[in-house]
Amino acid sequence: MFVDIYDIIVVGGGHAGLEASFASSNMGSKTLLITTNLQTIGQMSCNPAIGGIAKGQMVREIDALGGYSGIVSDHSMIQFRMLNKSKGPAMWSPRAQCDRKLFSYYWRFFLEKNARLDLYQDTVTSLIIEKDTIKGVKTFFGLKIKGKSVILTNGTFLNGKIHIGKKKIKGGRIAEQEVRGITEQLTKHFGLKYGRMKTGTSPRVDGRSLNYDKMKCQNGDTFPQKFSFFDDTKKLTKQRKCYITCTNQKVHDLIRQYLDYSPIFSKSIQGASPRYCPSIEEKIFRFPDKKEHPIFIEPEGWNTVEVYINGFSTSFPEKIQYESLKKISGFEKVKILRPGYAIEYDYFPPEQLKLTLESKIIKNLFFAGQINGTTGYEEASAQGLMAGINAYLKVMQKEPLIITRNQAYIGVLIDDLITKGTKEPYRMFTSRAEYRMLLRQDNADVRLTPIGYNIGLISEKKMRILDTKKSKIEKCIHLFHNMNINPKIINPILDTKKSPRICFDKKVENILSRSEISIKDIISIPFLMEKIRKNDFNQEILEQVSIQIKYKGYIEREKENAKKLLKLEKLKIPNNFDYKKIQSLSLEAREKLDYYRPESLAQASRISGISPSDLSILLIYMKR
């Protein structure tokens, strides 16, 4: 039934598990993906959307490295929006509403095309570990499956408990059994620390019961884009509409009246809640002065009446959910299809991992996704991709792949988790990245595709596409740098934009660098438009060129800062370094360095409580 021994066994069929499976099998490993239910592979357990602020950047990074989340999203999207277009390009973030069923379908479709990947439906209840090294897994049906490496992507299933009012149901998702045994084994026999976290989801309602005339329509972009840089999926030609409404004082008063009925406030739930995606009852409690909270109505697919109520996550009893929703404008006749609920589950604090996502205690055991204390499909997918890559590299006895903070949001995510840990569900934001001008969504392929190519996840064809793109960008910048514009031609445009006139010929680059002048203004000049057509500079090329010219100073500054960081990253700290012997270090520094075991001086510098003087002392001892 199985091969004698797998290179890699992936436990769990969620977003992290799928990317891990794809990465390891596409790189050449014989991989087994084992999950409790093959029918729920790639399930969007919460809202039917991919991307968003900082999250969209990560999906593009996954695609640039050779992952599949962007491709699956492109195949299943029903609406696309580029968020934050009114702000600078570092903040632009792609987001897509997806057809929930199509999303799962395409993940399964791509999985089954890979001959090196086996699928199996069963539940892993314990791990086979010998002398602190993983050897395989044991399942609920009594099977022992050997593996050189195991990746745990259990999501919310480890001792999962669902809360709806006073009802408590054991489960990892509604109507799906929880997983017991793994937490107990790892903590009792191997000393790993674990904690409890809580997340939740919103009610799903019948879209036919809503009055959209009372809501604000939210259309997709006029010219929708895609996540994938390389896949030939056609862009959307039609899109489904989303809608926005708001809560009101009547809703708030009702919720305050019944706060004790919420398991969060009755103390039934002990796990930490996500700070940045609180339940509706937590919002009302935390922000008593807020008169309203936005509610987003998101369709679940092309051919379904079911809609997701984003912004109304709740664990209230069904009756209170219903009464609260009815008081929202447009929801007066609402029909609930599925109630919202909270779920509490085990996670393992991520500071127990290496930057490769391998356990520091058990060799060849990797962790990815919500089991590491994160929240969100995109954060899980990014970890799954990196765990799959590094599990393969470890099995093949090759150097690991560490993505740094100046290379990708993926690097920021993993470094934050390993270096700082998390006491609450971690969510990615642009503000977490100190090099966000370098880590834009539009240049993820330029940053990461050569890395994906070097490790075997990116094909020759995709590299040629990237090389052509880079060549055209350079050619266009060179054109704008050398070509002059006559005052008679440009001054009428400058007048309409209230930009100072010019008296002599100026380079195109000089004009475009003005904040009030857009690339559209430049290409509206006939002779320039002719040059652009002749050289086949498409909208993607022109946008890249515009960003590089307008933000040249910011980009160069961040590159210089990144170079300084790289010097510290190269100063590796030996695994067996004895911090306790360095008495000149502060007691706090010794304790934290010994606990986190940073791999470089740069990583040590990001640990809370480590001062510049501690780093100087550490550097002296490292040189000795």
C-alpha positions in Angstrom: 0.0 0.0 0.0 2.9 2.4 0.9 6.5 2.6 -0.2 9.0 1.1 2.3 10.0 4.5 3.6 8.9 8.0 2.5 11.4 10.9 2.3 8.8 13.2 3.8 5.4 12.6 5.5 3.1 15.7 5.7 0.4 15.5 8.4 -2.6 17.6 7.6 -4.3 18.8 4.3 -4.7 22.5 5.1 -2.9 25.4 3.4 0.4 24.7 5.1 0.3 20.9 4.4 -0.5 21.4 0.7 2.4 23.8 0.1 4.7 21.5 2.1 3.6 18.5 0.0 4.0 20.3 -3.3 7.4 21.8 -2.5 8.9 18.5 -1.3 7.5 16.3 -4.0 8.2 18.8 -6.8 11.8 19.1 -5.7 12.1 15.3 -5.9 11.2 13.7 -2.6 8.8 10.8 -2.3 6.1 12.4 -0.2 3.0 11.2 1.6 0.2 13.6 2.5 -1.9 12.1 5.2 -5.1 13.8 6.3 -8.2 12.9 8.2 -10.5 13.7 5.3 -9.4 13.9 1.7 -12.7 15.7 0.8 -11.7 18.8 2.8 -8.2 19.3 1.3 -7.5 23.0 0.9 -10.7 24.0 2.7 -11.2 27.7 3.4 -12.3 27.2 6.9 -12.9 30.9 7.5 -13.6 33.7 4.9 -13.5 32.8 1.2 -10.6 35.1 0.3 -6.9 35.1 -0.3 -4.5 38.0 0.1 -5.0 41.4 1.7 -2.6 43.8 3.4 0.9 42.1 3.6 -0.9 38.7 3.0 -1.2 39.4 -0.7 2.6 40.1 -0.8 3.2 36.7 0.7 1.0 34.9 -1.8 3.0 36.6 -4.6 6.3 35.5 -2.8 5.0 31.9 -2.6 4.3 32.0 -6.3 7.7 33.5 -7.1 9.4 30.7 -5.2 7.5 28.0 -6.9 4.5 27.4 -4.6 0.9 27.0 -5.7 -1.4 29.2 -3.6 -1.3 32.0 -6.1 -2.1 29.7 -9.0 -5.0 28.0 -7.2 -6.4 31.5 -6.2 -6.2 32.6 -9.9 -8.1 29.6 -11.0 -10.9 30.0 -8.4 -11.2 33.8 -7.9 -14.5 35.6 -8.4 -13.4 39.1 -7.6 -10.0 40.9 -7.5 -9.0 44.1 -5.8 -5.6 45.8 -5.3 -5.9 47.3 -1.8 -4.3 50.6 -0.7 -3.8 52.0 -4.2 -4.2 55.5 -2.8 -1.0 55.0 -0.7 2.6 54.3 -1.8 3.5 51.1 -3.7 5.0 49.5 -0.5 1.4 49.3 0.8 -0.3 47.9 -2.4 -1.7 44.5 -1.6 -3.6 42.1 -3.9 -6.7 40.4 -2.5 -9.2 38.0 -4.2 -12.5 36.6 -3.3 -12.5 32.9 -4.3 -15.1 30.3 -5.0 -14.7 28.1 -2.0 -15.5 24.8 -3.8 -13.3 25.6 -6.8 -10.4 26.5 -4.5 -10.4 23.0 -2.9 -11.1 21.4 -6.3 -8.0 22.9 -7.9 -5.7 22.1 -5.0 -6.8 18.4 -5.3 -6.4 18.6 -9.1 -2.8 19.8 -8.9 -2.0 17.4 -6.1 -3.1 14.4 -8.1 -0.9 15.4 -11.1 2.3 14.8 -9.1 3.5 11.2 -9.4 5.9 11.6 -6.4 3.1 12.5 -4.1 0.8 9.9 -2.4 -2.4 10.8 -0.6 -4.0 8.8 2.2 -7.0 9.3 4.4 -6.3 8.5 8.1 -5.5 10.3 11.3 -2.0 10.5 12.7 -2.3 10.0 16.5 1.4 9.7 17.4 4.9 9.9 16.0 7.7 7.3 15.8 10.7 8.8 17.4 14.0 7.0 18.2 17.0 8.7 19.9 15.5 12.2 19.4 15.1 11.6 15.6 11.8 11.2 13.8 11.3 7.9 12.1 7.6 8.0 11.0 4.0 8.1 12.2 1.3 5.9 13.7 -2.3 6.3 12.7 -5.7 5.9 14.2 -6.2 2.6 12.2 -3.0 1.2 13.6 -0.7 1.7 10.7 3.0 2.5 11.1 4.4 4.5 8.2 8.1 5.1 8.0 9.5 8.5 7.0 12.9 10.2 7.0 11.2 13.5 7.9 7.8 14.5 9.1 6.1 17.9 8.8 3.2 18.6 11.3 0.6 21.0 9.9 -2.3 20.1 12.2 -4.0 23.6 12.1 -6.7 23.8 14.8 -7.1 20.0 15.2 -4.8 19.2 18.1 -7.3 18.7 21.0 -9.6 21.1 19.2 -12.7 22.3 21.0 -15.6 24.2 19.4 -17.7 26.7 21.4 -21.2 27.9 20.5 -22.6 29.5 23.6 -22.6 26.9 26.3 -22.2 24.1 23.9 -18.7 22.5 23.7 -18.0 20.1 20.9 -14.7 18.3 20.4 -13.5 18.9 16.9 -10.9 20.6 14.7 -13.5 22.1 12.5 -17.3 22.0 12.6 -18.4 18.3 12.1 -14.8 17.1 12.0 -13.1 15.1 14.8 -10.2 16.6 16.8 -6.8 14.9 17.0 -5.5 13.6 20.3 -2.2 12.0 21.2 0.4 14.1 19.5 0.5 17.0 22.0 0.6 14.6 24.9 3.5 12.6 23.4 5.6 15.6 22.5 5.1 17.3 25.8 5.3 14.4 28.2 8.1 12.4 26.6 10.2 15.1 24.9 9.7 18.2 26.9 8.2 20.5 24.2 6.1 23.3 25.5 2.6 23.9 24.3 -0.2 26.4 24.8 -3.8 27.0 23.8 -5.1 29.5 21.3 -8.5 30.5 20.1 -9.8 31.6 16.7 -13.3 31.9 15.3 -15.5 32.2 12.3 -18.6 34.1 11.3 -22.1 32.8 10.4 -22.9 31.9 6.8 -26.2 33.3 5.6 -28.6 32.9 2.6 -27.8 35.8 0.3 -31.3 35.8 -1.0 -32.6 36.9 2.5 -30.5 40.1 2.4 -31.5 43.6 1.2 -28.5 44.8 -0.8 -30.3 48.1 -1.6 -29.5 49.2 2.0 -25.8 48.4 1.6 -22.8 49.9 -0.2 -21.7 47.9 -3.2 -18.0 46.9 -3.4 -17.0 46.1 -7.0 -13.7 44.5 -8.0 -11.1 46.4 -10.0 -11.9 47.5 -13.5 -8.8 45.7 -14.8 -8.3 42.8 -12.4 -4.9 41.3 -12.0 -3.6 37.9 -11.0 -1.5 36.5 -8.2 0.8 34.3 -10.3 3.6 35.8 -12.3 3.9 32.9 -14.6 0.7 30.8 -14.8 -1.3 31.3 -18.0 -4.7 31.5 -16.3 -7.0 34.0 -18.0 -7.8 37.2 -16.1 -11.3 37.7 -14.8 -13.7 39.1 -17.4 -16.7 39.1 -15.0 -16.7 39.4 -11.2 -19.2 38.9 -8.3 -20.0 41.9 -6.1 -19.3 42.2 -2.4 -21.2 44.6 -0.1 -20.6 46.6 3.0 -22.9 47.6 5.8 -22.3 48.5 9.5 -23.5 47.5 12.9 -25.4 50.1 14.9 -26.2 51.1 18.5 -29.1 48.6 18.6 -26.8 45.8 17.7 -24.2 46.9 20.3 -26.8 47.2 23.1 -28.1 43.7 22.4 -24.6 42.2 22.4 -23.7 44.0 25.7 -26.9 42.6 27.2 -25.8 39.0 26.5 -22.0 39.2 26.9 -22.2 36.6 29.7 -23.6 34.1 27.1 -20.3 34.3 25.2 -17.8 31.6 26.1 -15.1 34.2 25.8 -16.6 36.3 28.7 -17.9 33.4 30.7 -14.2 32.1 30.8 -15.1 28.9 29.1 -12.3 29.7 26.6 -8.8 29.9 28.0 -6.8 30.3 24.7 -5.4 33.6 23.5 -7.6 35.4 20.9 -6.4 37.0 17.8 -5.8 40.7 18.6 -6.4 41.9 15.0 -9.4 39.8 14.2 -11.6 39.9 17.3 -15.1 38.5 17.6 -18.0 40.9 17.4 -18.6 40.6 21.1 -14.9 41.5 21.8 -15.1 44.5 19.5 -18.2 45.8 21.4 -16.5 45.3 24.7 -13.0 46.7 23.8 -14.3 49.7 21.9 -17.3 51.0 23.8 -17.1 54.5 22.1 -17.4 53.0 18.6 -20.8 53.7 17.2 -20.5 51.2 14.4 -18.2 48.4 13.0 -18.0 47.6 9.3 -19.6 44.3 8.1 -18.5 42.8 4.7 -20.8 40.6 2.8 -18.6 38.1 0.7 -20.1 35.6 -1.7 -18.8 32.0 -1.3 -18.7 31.2 -5.0 -20.1 31.6 -8.5 -23.1 29.3 -8.1 -24.2 29.5 -4.5 -26.5 31.7 -2.4 -24.3 31.2 0.6 -22.4 34.4 1.8 -19.8 34.9 4.5 -20.3 37.7 7.0 -16.8 39.1 7.4 -16.4 41.2 10.6 -19.0 39.2 12.6 -17.0 36.4 14.0 -18.9 35.1 17.1 -19.3 32.3 19.5 -22.7 33.4 20.9 -25.6 30.9 21.0 -27.4 30.6 17.7 -30.4 32.6 18.8 -28.4 35.6 19.9 -26.4 35.4 16.6 -29.7 35.6 14.8 -31.2 38.4 16.9 -28.0 40.5 16.5 -27.8 40.0 12.8 -31.4 41.0 12.3 -30.7 44.5 13.7 -28.0 45.2 11.0 -29.2 47.3 8.1 -30.0 45.0 5.2 -30.2 41.9 7.5 -33.8 42.4 8.7 -35.0 39.2 7.1 -31.7 37.2 7.3 -31.7 33.4 7.2 -28.7 31.7 8.8 -27.3 28.7 7.0 -24.5 27.9 9.5 -23.8 29.6 12.8 -20.5 31.1 13.7 -18.3 29.5 16.4 -15.1 29.8 18.3 -12.4 27.0 18.3 -9.7 26.4 20.9 -6.7 24.3 20.0 -3.1 23.4 21.0 -0.1 25.1 19.5 3.7 24.8 20.1 5.5 28.1 20.8 7.7 28.6 17.7 10.8 29.7 19.5 11.4 25.9 20.0 12.2 25.7 16.2 15.1 26.6 14.1 14.8 29.1 11.2 14.2 26.1 8.9 11.1 25.3 11.0 12.7 22.1 12.2 12.4 21.3 15.9 15.5 22.1 18.0 14.7 19.0 20.1 13.6 16.3 17.6 15.7 15.9 14.5 13.9 16.0 11.1 10.5 17.0 12.7 9.2 20.2 11.2 6.2 22.4 12.2 4.2 24.7 9.9 1.0 26.8 10.1 -1.3 27.4 13.0 0.5 24.8 15.1 3.2 27.5 15.3 0.8 30.1 16.7 -0.1 32.0 13.4 -3.5 32.8 12.0 -4.4 33.1 8.3 -4.2 31.0 5.2 -1.3 33.0 3.8 0.9 32.8 6.9 0.2 29.0 7.0 1.0 28.6 3.3 4.3 30.5 3.5 5.4 28.3 6.5 4.3 25.1 4.7 6.3 26.0 1.6 9.5 26.7 3.6 9.0 23.6 5.8 8.6 21.5 2.6 11.7 23.0 1.0 13.9 22.6 4.1 12.7 19.1 4.9 13.7 18.1 1.4 17.1 19.8 1.7 17.7 18.1 5.1 16.9 14.7 3.8 19.2 15.3 0.8 21.9 16.5 3.2 22.0 19.9 1.5 22.4 23.4 2.9 19.1 24.8 4.3 17.2 27.7 2.7 16.8 30.7 5.1 14.9 33.7 3.6 16.0 36.8 5.4 13.9 39.9 6.5 15.2 42.0 3.6 14.4 39.3 1.0 10.7 38.6 1.7 7.7 39.0 4.1 8.1 35.2 4.4 11.5 35.9 6.0 9.9 38.5 8.4 7.2 36.0 9.4 9.6 33.2 10.2 12.2 35.4 11.9 9.5 37.0 14.1 8.1 33.6 15.1 11.5 32.0 15.9 13.1 35.1 17.5 10.2 36.6 19.4 7.7 33.8 19.8 4.1 34.7 20.1 1.5 34.7 22.9 -1.4 35.3 20.6 -2.3 34.3 17.0 0.3 36.0 14.8 -0.9 37.9 11.8 1.3 39.6 9.2 1.2 43.4 8.5 3.3 45.7 6.3 4.3 47.5 9.5 6.2 44.4 10.7 8.6 44.7 7.8 11.4 47.3 8.1 12.3 46.9 4.4 8.8 47.0 3.0 9.8 49.4 0.2 12.0 46.5 -1.1 9.3 43.8 -0.4 6.6 45.1 -2.7 4.0 42.8 -4.3 5.1 43.8 -7.8 8.7 42.6 -7.5 8.4 39.3 -5.6 9.5 37.4 -8.8 12.6 39.6 -9.1 13.5 39.0 -5.5 12.7 35.3 -5.1 12.4 33.4 -8.4 16.1 33.0 -8.9 16.1 31.3 -5.4 13.3 29.0 -6.5 15.2 28.2 -9.6 18.3 27.3 -7.8 16.5 24.8 -5.5 14.6 23.2 -8.3 11.1 24.6 -7.8 11.1 27.0 -10.8 11.4 25.8 -14.4 13.7 27.1 -17.1 10.6 28.5 -18.9 9.7 30.6 -15.9 13.2 31.9 -15.5 13.2 33.0 -19.2 10.0 34.9 -18.5 11.6 36.7 -15.6 14.8 37.4 -17.5 12.8 39.0 -20.3 10.9 41.1 -17.8 14.1 42.3 -16.1 15.6 43.1 -19.5 12.6 45.2 -20.5 12.6 47.1 -17.2 16.2 48.0 -17.6 15.7 49.0 -21.2 12.7 51.2 -20.3 14.6 52.9 -17.5 17.5 53.6 -19.9 15.1 55.1 -22.4 13.5 57.4 -19.8 16.9 58.3 -18.5 18.3 59.4 -21.9 15.2 60.8 -23.7 14.4 64.5 -23.5 10.9 66.1 -23.4 10.4 69.6 -25.0 8.6 72.2 -22.8 6.0 72.8 -25.5 5.0 69.1 -25.3 5.0 68.6 -21.5 4.0 72.0 -20.1 0.2 71.6 -20.9 0.3 68.3 -18.9 2.2 69.9 -16.1 -0.4 72.7 -16.0 -3.3 70.3 -15.6 -1.4 68.6 -12.7 -0.5 72.0 -11.1 3.2 71.0 -11.5 5.9 73.7 -12.1 6.5 74.3 -15.8 9.9 73.7 -17.4 11.8 76.2 -19.6 14.3 73.8 -21.1 14.3 70.2 -22.3 14.1 67.8 -19.4 14.7 64.0 -19.2 11.6 61.9 -19.0 13.0 60.4 -15.8 13.1 63.9 -14.2 9.5 64.6 -15.1 8.2 61.2 -13.9 10.0 61.5 -10.6 7.6 64.3 -9.6 5.0 62.9 -7.2 2.0 64.5 -9.0 3.0 63.1 -12.4 1.9 59.5 -13.2 3.1 57.0 -15.8 -0.3 57.5 -17.6 0.7 61.2 -18.1 4.0 60.2 -19.6 2.6 57.6 -22.0 -0.1 60.0 -23.2 2.6 61.8 -25.1 2.4 60.4 -28.7 6.0 60.0 -29.5 6.7 58.3 -26.2 3.7 56.0 -26.7 5.1 55.0 -30.0 8.4 54.1 -28.4 6.6 52.1 -25.7 4.7 50.1 -28.3 7.7 49.5 -30.4 9.6 48.0 -27.4 6.5 46.1 -26.2 6.6 47.6 -22.7 3.3 46.4 -21.1 1.5 47.8 -18.0 3.5 45.6 -15.6 6.8 46.9 -17.0 5.7 50.5 -16.9 4.5 50.2 -13.3 7.8 48.7 -12.2 9.8 51.5 -14.0 7.6 54.2 -12.5 8.1 52.9 -9.0 11.8 52.5 -9.4 12.2 56.1 -10.7 9.8 57.8 -8.2 11.1 56.0 -5.1 14.7 55.7 -6.1 16.0 57.4 -2.9 13.9 55.3 -0.5 14.8 52.1 -2.3 18.6 52.9 -2.2 18.4 53.8 1.5 16.7 50.5 2.3 19.2 48.6 0.2 22.1 50.2 2.2 20.4 49.3 5.5 19.9 45.8 4.3 23.6 45.5 3.5 24.4 46.4 7.1 22.0 43.7 8.3 23.6 41.2 6.0 27.0 41.6 7.7 25.4 40.7 11.1 23.5 37.8 9.4 26.8 36.4 8.3 28.2 36.3 11.8 27.0 32.9 12.8 26.8 31.8 16.4 27.9 28.1 17.1 25.1 25.8 18.2 27.0 24.8 21.3 27.9 28.4 22.4 27.8 28.7 26.2 26.2 32.0 27.1 26.2 31.2 30.8 30.0 31.5 31.0 30.0 35.1 29.8 29.5 36.9 33.1 29.9 40.3 31.5 26.5 39.7 29.7 23.5 40.9 31.7 21.6 38.1 33.4 18.5 38.8 31.2 20.7 38.5 28.1 22.2 35.2 29.2 18.8 33.7 30.0 17.2 34.8 26.7 20.1 33.9 24.5 20.3 30.5 26.1 16.5 30.0 25.6 16.2 31.3 22.0 19.6 30.0 20.8 19.9 32.5 17.9 21.7 31.4 14.8 23.4 34.7 14.0 24.3 38.0 15.6 21.5 39.7 13.6 18.9 37.3 15.0 20.3 37.9 18.5 19.9 41.6 18.1 16.2 41.2 17.5 15.5 39.4 20.7 13.7 41.6 23.2 16.0 42.6 26.1 19.3 42.2 24.2 21.1 45.5 24.3 23.8 46.9 22.0 26.4 46.4 24.7 25.3 42.7 25.0 25.9 42.3 21.3 29.4 43.9 21.5 30.4 41.5 24.3 29.0 38.6 22.4 31.0 39.6 19.3 34.2 39.8 21.3 33.7 36.3 22.6 32.7 34.9 19.2 36.0 36.2 17.8 37.9 34.4 20.5 
